[in-house]
Amino acid sequence: MFKPKAIYYEKEILEYPLGKQLIKQYEEIPKVEIENHNNIEEMRKKENKEFPYMKQNLIIGVRKTHKFVENHKTSDYLVPYTSSGCTASCMYCYLVCNYNKCAYLRLFVNREQMLEKIIKTANKSEKELTFEIGSNSDLILENTITRNLPWTIENFKHVEKGHLTFPTKFDMVDDILPLDHKGKVTIRVSVNPEEIINKVEFGTSRLKGRIEAINKLKEAGYKVGILIAPVILVENWKKLYLELIQRLNQELSEKVKKDTFFEIIFMTYSFVHTKINEEAFPNAINLYNKEMMTGRGRGKYMYKNDIRKDGEIFLREQMHKYFSNNKIEYIV
């Protein structure tokens, strides 16, 4: 379980059972009362080089934004849920839109309110809806602190309509394996070549652990998806991603390979990432490549169309060779 250096908390959290639990759970950790988890003045004043140290703090508050956003990939809605941010430091993380606001782990204690809205929306719908509850955080990681996943799955399993899904880069899944989820949860595990995990996805689970987690989840009856994401076009990327696909083919169980689906996402990057990474991780590789990337809006970059197309063709060829019976939901 994550042991923070300090806890920043809104006093309102003490009105919720989970809030009281977390304060007691971390009773020996120094605490700072704040007015708003979205605006911590002390954090805003810190320099980029302090980014890794900011990640060692834990912020606890009440989620006030509950807007569902329509999605057309593997869910119908992206749903604000019980956490935002993460303790890991992936160098491309899209949550690092503003390093001193979005990146560190924030826990939200009003889980009853959030799940109730999901259930009401599901029950009112004429069709089956899928809710993405992990787009702002990693719920497997969060669960090691809050145990929110068993609570969520147990309280959602009797809902007549509706399905939950979330992605993860972590392998700590044992806590949810014994649950009677009634097939209403899809867990999508993100993978990358070992070299990229080691050099770019700091603080996440190793590839071996992620593959083992996929097999365990499938054995426990969960629907499982695999994200190859983000695809990062380093110098030897074709060799690395071919080896990754081959390793998945060798180490995934037959149950997984029978019906798992894939999502493939190319990396996007930004000026903010560049500035933070060069100061916070001065010895790390540079993910920005001006020869291969082009602008896609204010301070954001993506791979040029012809380079990305070459990547897509290569990945489709290899996936067809090693996973010809498995659907690729999308490549973006």
C-alpha positions in Angstrom: 0.0 0.0 0.0 1.2 3.5 -0.9 2.6 5.4 2.1 2.4 9.1 1.4 4.8 11.7 2.7 1.9 14.0 3.6 -1.9 14.1 3.2 -3.8 17.1 2.0 -7.5 16.9 2.8 -10.7 18.8 2.6 -12.5 18.9 6.0 -15.7 17.7 4.3 -14.3 14.3 3.9 -14.9 13.6 7.6 -18.7 13.6 6.8 -18.2 10.3 4.7 -17.3 6.8 6.0 -14.5 6.4 3.5 -13.0 9.8 4.5 -13.0 8.8 8.2 -11.5 5.4 7.3 -8.6 7.0 5.3 -7.7 9.5 8.0 -7.6 6.7 10.5 -5.7 4.5 8.1 -3.0 7.1 7.8 -3.1 8.5 11.3 0.7 8.7 11.6 1.1 10.7 8.3 1.4 14.5 8.5 -1.8 16.2 7.4 -2.6 19.6 5.9 -6.2 20.8 5.7 -7.1 22.5 2.3 -10.1 24.3 1.0 -10.2 22.8 -2.5 -8.4 19.8 -3.9 -8.4 21.5 -7.3 -6.4 24.5 -6.0 -3.5 23.7 -3.6 -1.4 26.9 -3.5 1.6 25.1 -2.1 1.7 22.7 -5.1 1.2 25.5 -7.7 4.4 27.2 -6.5 6.6 24.1 -6.9 9.2 23.9 -9.7 9.1 21.2 -12.4 12.1 19.4 -10.9 9.9 18.7 -7.8 7.4 16.7 -9.8 8.5 13.3 -8.6 8.3 14.5 -5.0 4.8 15.9 -5.4 3.8 12.4 -6.5 4.6 11.2 -2.9 1.7 13.2 -1.5 -1.9 12.1 -1.3 -4.9 14.4 -1.7 -8.3 13.5 -0.3 -11.4 15.4 -1.2 -15.1 15.3 -2.3 -15.7 15.1 -6.0 -18.0 17.9 -7.1 -18.0 17.3 -10.9 -20.2 14.4 -12.0 -20.6 15.1 -15.7 -20.8 12.0 -18.0 -19.0 12.4 -21.3 -20.1 10.4 -24.3 -17.5 8.0 -25.6 -17.6 5.8 -28.8 -14.7 3.4 -28.2 -15.1 0.7 -25.6 -17.8 2.5 -23.5 -20.8 4.7 -23.9 -19.7 7.2 -21.2 -16.5 8.4 -19.5 -17.6 8.7 -15.9 -15.8 10.7 -13.1 -15.2 8.2 -10.3 -13.3 7.7 -7.1 -9.9 9.0 -8.0 -7.8 11.1 -10.3 -4.1 11.1 -11.0 -1.7 8.4 -10.0 1.4 7.6 -7.9 3.3 6.4 -11.0 5.2 8.7 -13.4 4.6 7.7 -17.0 6.4 10.3 -19.0 3.6 10.8 -21.5 0.7 10.8 -19.1 -2.2 12.8 -20.5 -3.3 13.8 -17.0 -0.2 15.9 -16.8 -2.1 18.8 -18.5 -1.0 20.9 -15.6 1.6 19.2 -13.5 0.7 20.9 -10.2 -2.9 20.2 -10.5 -3.7 17.0 -12.4 -0.8 14.5 -11.8 -0.7 13.4 -8.2 -3.2 11.0 -6.7 -6.5 12.4 -5.5 -9.0 10.2 -3.8 -12.7 11.2 -3.6 -14.7 9.8 -0.7 -18.3 10.4 -1.9 -18.4 7.1 -3.7 -22.0 6.3 -2.9 -23.1 9.5 -4.7 -21.1 8.6 -7.8 -22.2 5.0 -8.1 -25.8 5.9 -7.5 -25.7 8.2 -10.6 -24.2 5.4 -12.7 -26.9 3.0 -11.5 -29.7 5.4 -12.1 -28.4 6.2 -15.6 -28.1 2.5 -16.4 -31.6 1.7 -15.2 -33.3 4.6 -17.1 -31.6 3.6 -20.4 -33.5 1.6 -23.0 -30.2 -0.1 -24.1 -27.3 -1.7 -22.2 -24.7 1.0 -21.3 -21.1 0.6 -20.6 -19.5 3.1 -18.2 -15.7 3.8 -18.2 -14.9 4.5 -14.6 -11.1 4.6 -14.9 -10.3 7.3 -17.4 -8.8 9.7 -14.9 -6.8 7.3 -12.7 -5.8 3.6 -12.3 -8.4 1.9 -10.1 -6.2 -1.2 -9.5 -3.6 1.0 -7.9 -6.2 3.1 -6.1 -7.8 -0.1 -4.7 -4.6 -0.9 -2.8 -5.5 2.1 -0.7 -9.3 2.3 -0.6 -10.6 -1.2 -1.5 -13.1 0.7 -3.6 -13.2 -2.0 -6.3 -14.7 -4.8 -4.2 -17.2 -2.2 -2.9 -18.1 -1.0 -6.4 -18.4 -4.5 -7.9 -20.4 -5.9 -5.0 -22.8 -2.9 -5.2 -23.1 -3.0 -9.0 -23.5 -6.7 -9.7 -27.3 -6.7 -9.1 -28.0 -3.8 -11.4 -30.3 -5.1 -14.2 -28.7 -3.1 -17.0 -25.2 -1.7 -17.3 -21.5 -2.7 -17.5 -18.4 -1.2 -16.0 -14.9 -1.0 -17.5 -11.5 0.4 -16.6 -7.9 0.2 -17.8 -4.8 -0.5 -15.6 -1.0 -0.7 -15.8 -0.8 -2.6 -12.5 -0.9 -6.3 -11.5 -2.4 -6.1 -8.0 -5.6 -7.9 -8.9 -5.8 -10.6 -6.3 -8.2 -8.5 -4.2 -11.0 -8.8 -6.9 -10.5 -12.3 -8.1 -12.9 -14.0 -5.7 -15.8 -11.6 -6.3 -19.1 -12.6 -7.8 -19.0 -9.9 -10.5 -21.7 -11.6 -12.6 -19.9 -10.7 -15.8 -20.6 -7.0 -15.5 -17.0 -5.8 -15.4 -14.4 -5.6 -18.2 -10.8 -4.9 -17.2 -8.4 -3.7 -19.9 -4.7 -4.2 -19.1 -2.2 -1.8 -20.8 1.0 -3.3 -22.1 4.2 -2.1 -23.7 7.6 -3.6 -24.5 9.7 -4.2 -21.4 12.3 -1.7 -22.5 9.7 1.1 -22.7 8.1 0.2 -19.4 11.5 0.4 -17.8 12.5 3.7 -19.4 9.2 5.5 -19.6 6.5 4.1 -17.3 8.1 4.7 -14.0 6.4 3.2 -11.0 4.2 0.8 -12.9 4.0 -3.0 -12.8 6.5 -5.0 -15.0 5.3 -6.7 -18.2 5.5 -10.2 -16.7 3.2 -9.1 -13.8 0.7 -7.5 -16.2 0.5 -10.7 -18.4 0.0 -12.8 -15.3 -2.8 -10.4 -14.1 -4.6 -10.8 -17.5 -4.5 -14.6 -17.1 -5.8 -14.4 -13.5 -8.6 -12.1 -14.4 -9.8 -14.2 -17.2 -9.7 -17.3 -15.0 -11.8 -15.4 -12.5 -14.4 -14.9 -15.2 -13.8 -11.2 -16.0 -14.0 -10.0 -19.6 -10.5 -8.9 -20.5 -9.1 -6.5 -23.0 -5.6 -5.6 -23.9 -4.3 -2.1 -24.7 -1.1 -1.8 -26.6 -0.6 1.8 -25.5 0.8 4.1 -26.0 2.8 3.0 -29.0 6.1 5.0 -28.8 8.2 5.1 -32.0 11.6 4.9 -30.5 14.6 4.0 -32.7 14.0 0.2 -32.6 10.3 0.3 -32.2 9.4 -2.4 -34.8 11.7 -4.9 -33.1 10.3 -4.1 -29.6 6.6 -4.3 -30.6 7.1 -7.5 -32.6 8.7 -9.0 -29.5 5.9 -7.8 -27.3 3.2 -9.3 -29.6 5.2 -12.6 -29.8 5.5 -12.7 -26.0 1.8 -12.1 -25.6 1.1 -14.9 -27.9 3.3 -17.2 -25.9 2.4 -16.3 -22.4 -1.3 -15.5 -22.5 -3.6 -18.4 -21.6 -5.7 -20.1 -24.2 -8.8 -18.8 -22.4 -7.6 -15.2 -22.9 -6.6 -15.7 -26.5 -10.0 -17.2 -27.3 -11.9 -13.9 -27.0 -9.8 -11.0 -25.7 -9.9 -7.8 -27.7 -7.2 -5.2 -28.4 -7.0 -1.4 -28.4 -4.0 0.2 -30.0 -3.2 3.9 -29.2 -0.2 5.9 -30.6 1.4 8.3 -28.2 0.6 12.0 -28.2 2.9 14.4 -26.4 3.0 18.0 -25.3 5.2 21.0 -24.6 4.2 20.6 -20.9 5.5 17.0 -20.9 8.8 18.2 -22.4 9.4 20.9 -19.9 8.5 18.7 -16.9 10.5 15.6 -18.0 13.7 17.5 -18.9 13.8 18.9 -15.3 12.2 16.1 -13.3 13.8 13.2 -15.2 17.0 14.7 -16.7 18.6 11.3 -17.4 15.5 9.8 -19.1 15.0 9.4 -22.9 13.5 12.3 -24.8 10.1 11.3 -26.2 9.8 14.4 -28.4 11.1 13.8 -32.0 10.7 16.9 -34.2 11.4 14.8 -37.3 8.6 12.4 -36.6 6.0 14.6 -34.9 3.7 17.4 -35.9 1.6 19.9 -34.0 -2.0 19.0 -33.2 -3.2 22.1 -31.3 -1.9 24.3 -28.6 1.4 22.9 -27.5 0.5 19.3 -28.4 2.2 16.9 -30.7 1.4 13.7 -32.6 3.2 11.4 -35.0 3.0 12.6 -38.6 0.3 10.9 -40.7 2.7 9.0 -43.0 4.8 7.7 -40.0 1.7 6.8 -38.0 0.2 5.0 -41.0 3.4 3.0 -41.4 3.1 2.0 -37.8 -0.5 1.0 -38.1 0.2 -1.2 -41.1 3.1 -2.9 -39.3 1.0 -3.5 -36.2 -2.0 -4.8 -38.1 0.2 -7.2 -40.0 1.8 -8.6 -36.8 -1.6 -8.8 -35.0 -3.1 -10.7 -37.9 -0.2 -13.1 -37.8 -0.3 -13.8 -34.1 -3.9 -12.9 -33.0 -5.9 -13.4 -36.2 -9.0 -14.4 -34.2 -9.0 -11.4 -31.9 -10.7 -8.1 -32.7 -8.8 -4.8 -32.8 -11.5 -2.4 -31.5 -9.7 0.6 -32.9 -6.2 2.1 -33.7 -5.8 5.8 -33.0 
